[in-house]
């Protein structure tokens, strides 16, 4: 239960790139055990810049900047960035699109060297990230595995795939109980008996929970 937060990071690798990227597209297909209606975009950024869209949004678009961006060593261009992010409900694919804009024309720059994401050669200026949150389907039981992998495309280059990760759901909260106290006790100490279990009380299929970590007594 609850929101599951994810972050996708991308980098214009200086070992592979010699110019700034004008357009970056990030896509991520939601696992079948995810409730697509729960998708919400989160903070995003590139270089030293970070942005937070309005809360509780499944879609966001904006024009950012213009900014002075050092596209290559010693060469700075004034550029804006159009961002578009959301979820294609027909394909269950989340997407983030970053497009460099020439603020003088309102269109993509004609100069192929003008891009918002330079090669990552100084102070992580060629790195970016996006965040999103989702919830599991209500009928996804304990033991269901949520797989996650994203694809990133810089301009017209081939897709770059992030490492795949997975999380196993624990669908039910642990429960604890204090054994009934006797009607009367003698002495200065009162023995307490605590018990706890994880799963199987509310759902018959929830018998493989992650276990009880600790108990707090108030």
C-alpha positions in Angstrom: 0.0 0.0 0.0 1.1 3.6 -0.4 3.0 5.5 -3.1 6.1 4.0 -4.7 8.6 6.7 -5.8 11.0 6.2 -8.7 13.7 8.3 -10.1 15.2 7.9 -13.7 18.6 9.5 -14.3 20.2 10.2 -17.7 23.6 11.5 -18.7 25.1 12.8 -21.9 28.2 10.6 -21.6 31.3 12.6 -22.6 33.0 9.4 -23.7 30.3 8.9 -26.3 29.1 12.4 -27.1 30.9 15.4 -28.6 28.0 17.8 -28.7 25.1 18.9 -26.5 21.8 17.1 -26.8 18.9 19.2 -28.1 16.1 16.7 -27.4 15.9 14.0 -24.8 13.0 11.6 -24.5 12.6 9.3 -21.5 9.9 6.5 -21.6 8.9 3.9 -19.0 6.2 1.2 -19.4 4.2 0.6 -16.3 4.3 -2.9 -14.9 1.0 -4.8 -15.0 0.7 -4.7 -11.2 0.7 -0.9 -11.2 -2.5 1.1 -11.1 -2.1 3.5 -14.0 -4.6 5.9 -12.5 -2.2 6.5 -9.6 0.7 7.8 -11.8 1.9 11.3 -10.7 4.8 13.3 -12.1 7.4 14.6 -9.6 10.5 16.8 -9.6 12.8 16.9 -12.6 15.9 18.7 -13.7 19.1 18.9 -15.6 22.6 20.2 -14.9 22.3 22.5 -11.8 18.6 23.2 -12.4 15.7 21.5 -10.6 12.0 22.0 -11.0 8.9 20.8 -9.2 5.5 20.6 -11.1 2.3 21.4 -9.3 1.3 18.7 -6.8 -0.9 15.7 -7.7 -0.5 16.0 -11.5 -0.4 13.2 -14.0 0.6 15.6 -16.8 2.7 18.7 -16.9 4.1 21.0 -19.6 6.0 24.2 -19.4 8.6 26.4 -21.2 11.7 26.8 -18.9 14.2 29.6 -19.2 15.9 31.0 -21.1 19.1 30.0 -19.5 22.8 30.6 -20.3 24.1 27.1 -21.0 27.7 26.3 -21.7 27.2 23.9 -24.6 30.9 23.2 -25.0 33.9 24.4 -23.1 34.1 28.1 -23.2 31.0 28.6 -25.5 27.7 29.7 -23.9 24.3 29.8 -25.6 21.1 31.4 -24.3 18.5 28.6 -24.6 15.0 27.7 -23.4 13.6 24.2 -22.8 10.1 22.9 -23.5 9.1 20.1 -21.2 6.2 17.7 -21.6 5.5 14.8 -19.3 2.6 12.5 -18.6 1.2 9.0 -19.3 -0.2 7.5 -22.5 -3.2 5.7 -21.0 -3.6 3.4 -24.0 -0.1 2.0 -23.9 0.5 2.5 -20.2 3.8 4.3 -21.1 5.0 7.2 -19.1 7.0 9.8 -21.0 9.2 12.9 -20.4 10.2 15.1 -23.4 12.9 17.8 -23.1 13.2 20.0 -26.2 15.7 22.8 -26.6 14.2 26.1 -27.9 15.9 29.1 -29.5 14.3 31.9 -27.5 14.6 34.3 -30.5 12.6 32.1 -32.8 10.5 29.9 -30.4 11.6 26.9 -32.5 14.4 24.3 -32.1 17.8 25.8 -32.8 19.2 25.5 -36.3 22.7 25.2 -34.8 23.3 21.4 -34.0 25.7 22.4 -31.3 23.0 24.3 -29.3 21.5 21.9 -26.8 20.3 22.1 -23.2 22.3 19.0 -22.1 26.1 19.4 -22.9 28.5 16.5 -22.6 28.9 15.7 -18.9 32.4 17.1 -18.6 32.1 19.6 -15.7 30.2 19.6 -12.4 27.6 17.1 -13.6 26.3 19.7 -16.1 25.4 16.9 -18.6 23.1 14.9 -16.2 19.4 15.0 -15.7 16.6 13.3 -13.8 12.9 12.8 -13.6 10.7 11.5 -10.7 7.3 9.9 -10.6 5.2 8.0 -8.1 2.7 5.1 -8.6 0.6 2.7 -6.5 0.2 -1.0 -6.9 -3.1 -2.4 -8.1 -5.5 -3.0 -5.2 -5.7 -6.7 -6.2 -1.9 -7.2 -6.3 -1.1 -9.5 -3.5 2.1 -10.1 -1.5 4.8 -11.7 -3.6 3.8 -9.8 -6.8 6.9 -8.4 -8.5 7.0 -4.9 -10.0 9.6 -4.6 -12.7 10.9 -1.2 -13.9 13.2 -0.2 -16.7 13.3 3.0 -18.7 14.5 3.9 -22.2 16.3 7.2 -23.0 16.9 8.7 -26.5 19.2 11.6 -27.2 18.2 13.3 -30.4 18.1 10.7 -33.2 20.5 8.3 -31.5 19.6 4.7 -30.6 17.7 4.0 -27.4 19.7 3.6 -24.1 18.2 1.3 -21.6 18.6 1.8 -17.8 19.4 -1.1 -15.6 16.3 -3.1 -14.7 15.1 -3.1 -11.1 12.3 -5.0 -9.4 10.4 -4.7 -6.1 8.4 -7.4 -4.4 5.1 -6.3 -2.8 4.1 -6.8 0.8 0.4 -6.0 0.4 -0.7 -6.2 4.1 0.6 -4.4 7.1 2.0 -6.3 10.1 -0.2 -6.7 13.2 0.7 -6.8 16.8 -1.1 -7.7 20.0 -0.6 -7.3 23.7 -1.8 -10.4 25.7 -4.5 -9.6 28.2 -3.3 -8.7 31.7 -4.3 -10.7 34.7 -7.0 -9.1 36.9 -4.4 -8.4 39.6 -0.7 -8.4 40.0 1.6 -8.2 43.0 5.0 -6.5 43.2 6.5 -3.6 41.3 6.8 -5.2 37.9 4.0 -6.1 35.5 5.1 -8.7 32.8 3.9 -7.8 29.3 3.6 -10.4 26.5 3.7 -9.0 22.9 3.1 -11.0 19.7 3.3 -9.8 16.1 2.8 -11.3 12.7 3.0 -10.2 9.1 0.1 -11.1 6.8 -2.6 -13.7 6.5 -5.1 -12.0 8.9 -7.0 -9.9 6.4 -6.1 -11.7 3.2 -5.7 -15.4 2.9 -3.2 -15.1 0.2 -0.9 -12.8 2.2 1.3 -15.3 3.9 4.7 -14.3 2.6 5.2 -10.8 4.0 8.5 -9.2 4.6 8.3 -9.8 8.4 8.1 -7.7 11.5 11.1 -5.4 12.0 10.4 -4.1 15.4 7.7 -3.2 17.9 7.2 0.1 19.7 5.5 0.1 23.1 3.9 3.4 24.3 
